[in-house]
Amino acid sequence: MLRPSYEDILSKINETTGEEKFDSKYSVVIAISKRAREIILENDTSTDKIVKPVSKAIKEIYAQKIVVNRVVTE
């Protein structure tokens, strides 16, 4: 099971930023997948190979090491 959960990530980010960065679980998944892709493309050799890119992305977003910008389309 995913820890922290999608609900935990959603509530923590929205609560601490004071604005609604994530409005659904889908937006959390998209942010995590985009960050995981960036981690893979960086191909940093100093990164621990045991930690998977998706797990690392989840931890970074939950710890707010990554700034998530919401794109609003009309």
Backbone as CSV, one residue per row, in Angstrom:
resi,resn,N_x,N_y,N_z,CA_x,CA_y,CA_z,C_x,C_y,C_z
1,MET,0.836,-1.179,0.000,0.000,0.000,0.000,0.882,1.244,0.000
2,LEU,0.420,2.254,-0.663,1.160,3.503,-0.787,1.172,4.262,0.531
3,ARG,2.352,4.615,0.979,2.507,5.452,2.170,3.453,6.570,1.850
4,PRO,3.126,7.795,2.014,1.838,8.307,2.450,0.766,8.090,1.387
5,SER,-0.462,8.014,1.812,-1.566,7.761,0.885,-1.862,9.003,0.049
6,TYR,-2.624,8.812,-1.011,-3.005,9.942,-1.869,-3.757,10.999,-1.067
7,GLU,-4.627,10.544,-0.166,-5.384,11.485,0.661,-4.464,12.294,1.572
8,ASP,-3.438,11.626,2.113,-2.471,12.322,2.972,-1.728,13.398,2.188
9,ILE,-1.280,13.051,1.005,-0.565,14.012,0.155,-1.481,15.167,-0.209
10,LEU,-2.688,14.837,-0.636,-3.665,15.853,-1.038,-3.934,16.838,0.090
11,SER,-4.225,16.323,1.265,-4.568,17.211,2.379,-3.366,18.002,2.874
12,LYS,-2.189,17.387,2.939,-1.010,18.101,3.445,-0.621,19.255,2.525
13,ILE,-0.550,19.014,1.229,-0.140,20.061,0.290,-1.163,21.190,0.273
14,ASN,-2.441,20.856,0.182,-3.480,21.886,0.143,-3.552,22.666,1.455
15,GLU,-3.323,21.989,2.559,-3.406,22.623,3.876,-2.229,23.568,4.123
16,THR,-1.032,23.147,3.783,0.150,23.954,4.095,0.366,25.100,3.119
17,THR,-0.089,24.954,1.882,0.105,26.036,0.916,-0.989,27.081,1.004
18,GLY,-2.131,26.711,1.574,-3.230,27.662,1.686,-4.031,27.809,0.406
19,GLU,-3.673,27.071,-0.603,-4.437,27.079,-1.849,-4.590,25.646,-2.327
20,GLU,-5.498,25.438,-3.233,-5.779,24.089,-3.694,-4.864,23.732,-4.859
21,LYS,-3.731,23.098,-4.548,-2.795,22.653,-5.581,-3.318,21.387,-6.253
22,PHE,-3.883,20.499,-5.431,-4.431,19.246,-5.934,-5.923,19.235,-5.662
23,ASP,-6.706,18.931,-6.687,-8.147,18.871,-6.485,-8.691,17.451,-6.570
24,SER,-7.829,16.498,-6.911,-8.267,15.108,-6.991,-7.064,14.174,-6.870
25,LYS,-7.353,12.905,-6.669,-6.285,11.906,-6.628,-5.569,11.852,-7.971
26,TYR,-6.310,12.076,-9.034,-5.741,12.048,-10.377,-4.621,13.073,-10.509
27,SER,-4.821,14.277,-9.989,-3.792,15.312,-10.096,-2.554,14.948,-9.277
28,VAL,-2.739,14.243,-8.164,-1.603,13.769,-7.373,-0.807,12.748,-8.176
29,VAL,-1.501,11.818,-8.810,-0.849,10.779,-9.611,-0.073,11.401,-10.771
30,ILE,-0.650,12.386,-11.432,0.026,13.053,-12.549,1.300,13.740,-12.066
31,ALA,1.223,14.459,-10.948,2.401,15.150,-10.408,3.499,14.148,-10.044
32,ILE,3.113,13.049,-9.422,4.087,12.021,-9.040,4.727,11.405,-10.276
33,SER,3.931,11.098,-11.287,4.485,10.463,-12.485,5.410,11.400,-13.252
34,LYS,5.070,12.682,-13.306,5.942,13.645,-13.988,7.272,13.785,-13.255
35,ARG,7.219,13.832,-11.922,8.461,13.941,-11.149,9.291,12.671,-11.280
36,ALA,8.651,11.502,-11.275,9.377,10.239,-11.434,10.072,10.191,-12.788
37,ARG,9.417,10.680,-13.811,10.023,10.727,-15.139,11.253,11.637,-15.135
38,GLU,11.157,12.786,-14.455,12.311,13.689,-14.345,13.476,12.996,-13.641
39,ILE,13.176,12.257,-12.593,14.217,11.543,-11.844,14.915,10.532,-12.745
40,ILE,14.146,9.809,-13.534,14.718,8.823,-14.454,15.600,9.507,-15.494
41,LEU,15.124,10.622,-16.049,15.875,11.324,-17.088,17.141,11.987,-16.557
42,GLU,17.138,12.359,-15.285,18.335,12.956,-14.688,19.480,11.956,-14.660
43,ASN,19.140,10.683,-14.513,20.121,9.601,-14.532,21.301,9.903,-13.620
44,ASP,20.989,10.331,-12.426,22.003,10.684,-11.436,22.627,9.407,-10.875
45,THR,23.931,9.251,-11.068,24.605,8.035,-10.610,24.765,7.995,-9.096
46,SER,24.640,9.134,-8.442,24.771,9.154,-6.987,23.490,8.702,-6.286
47,THR,22.416,8.576,-7.039,21.143,8.164,-6.456,21.193,6.684,-6.096
48,ASP,20.601,6.365,-4.975,20.533,4.982,-4.534,19.613,4.210,-5.475
49,LYS,20.131,3.149,-6.066,19.357,2.370,-7.040,18.258,1.539,-6.384
50,ILE,18.323,1.380,-5.068,17.302,0.599,-4.376,15.985,1.372,-4.317
51,VAL,16.060,2.692,-4.205,14.861,3.518,-4.133,14.323,3.723,-5.548
52,LYS,13.102,3.324,-5.764,12.491,3.455,-7.082,12.109,4.905,-7.335
53,PRO,12.129,5.342,-8.607,11.814,6.734,-8.935,10.437,7.186,-8.448
54,VAL,9.446,6.322,-8.525,8.100,6.698,-8.076,8.081,6.895,-6.560
55,SER,8.745,6.015,-5.839,8.815,6.159,-4.379,9.529,7.438,-3.992
56,LYS,10.609,7.739,-4.695,11.353,8.969,-4.420,10.491,10.194,-4.722
57,ALA,9.748,10.162,-5.820,8.873,11.277,-6.192,7.784,11.492,-5.146
58,ILE,7.206,10.417,-4.646,6.169,10.516,-3.613,6.731,11.184,-2.366
59,LYS,7.905,10.738,-1.942,8.519,11.306,-0.739,8.864,12.776,-0.928
60,GLU,9.365,13.144,-2.106,9.718,14.540,-2.375,8.487,15.443,-2.374
61,ILE,7.429,14.988,-3.001,6.210,15.800,-3.057,5.592,15.919,-1.667
62,TYR,5.562,14.828,-0.920,4.988,14.873,0.426,5.803,15.775,1.350
63,ALA,7.122,15.743,1.206,7.997,16.579,2.037,8.071,18.013,1.516
64,GLN,7.399,18.270,0.414,7.347,19.586,-0.230,8.725,20.076,-0.655
65,LYS,9.571,19.148,-1.102,10.866,19.506,-1.675,10.686,19.954,-3.120
66,ILE,9.542,19.605,-3.691,9.205,19.943,-5.068,8.021,20.896,-5.047
67,VAL,8.108,21.962,-5.822,6.995,22.906,-5.933,6.083,22.429,-7.057
68,VAL,4.825,22.234,-6.730,3.845,21.784,-7.714,3.012,22.986,-8.127
69,ASN,3.044,23.280,-9.413,2.249,24.386,-9.938,1.024,23.834,-10.637
70,ARG,-0.102,24.402,-10.341,-1.355,23.964,-10.948,-1.586,24.744,-12.232
71,VAL,-1.820,24.032,-13.310,-2.099,24.652,-14.598,-3.605,24.671,-14.792
72,VAL,-4.149,25.863,-14.988,-5.587,26.011,-15.176,-5.846,26.276,-16.650
73,THR,-6.657,25.423,-17.248,-7.031,25.617,-18.648,-8.498,25.988,-18.717
74,GLU,-8.802,26.814,-19.642,-10.199,27.251,-19.779,-10.873,26.583,-20.935
